[in-house]
């Protein structure tokens, strides 16, 4: 049984350092890593992402997919249920190592019907909706800051005036 690790960042300015730390601390034995190219859109359905598709093609019954936290894999409520259905169909487990979903058993099924338990669906949909709201509020905050003339992200290490001087000196030789 293989341990399959999936990693993804939203932009090419981000790194997988935090994901690496969480997954390293989890002590996953002999991981087979599938990492999306930087900037693979979170708007793209997870089942359409190249590396996640490769992971699913590689996976065999009894394997476990490891992710640092749920929102590295999915954003919307529909996406998460689609992914859980595919993993269940293929008899592949999902282990989330950090965040709100880390304490949940997302594989719990009704003993008679085999359907995902309603309580699991409810919790997954509620937490995914909270994640969508958080992302929406973040975007609203960034837009409000831009309207006031501020820019999101980390402050530059070098002041703009000094950077302009260095740039000019460089161009002059």
Buried (B, 14 or more C-beta within 10 A) or exposed (E): EBBBBBBBBBEEEEEBEBBBEBBEEBEBEEBBBBBBEBEBEBEBBBBEBEBBEBBBEEBEEEBBBBBBBBBBBBBBBEBBBBBBEBBBEEEBBBBBBBBBBBEBEBBEEEEEEEEBBEEBBEBBBEBBEEBBEEBEEEEEEBEEEEEEEEEEEEEEEEEEEEEEEEEEEEEEE
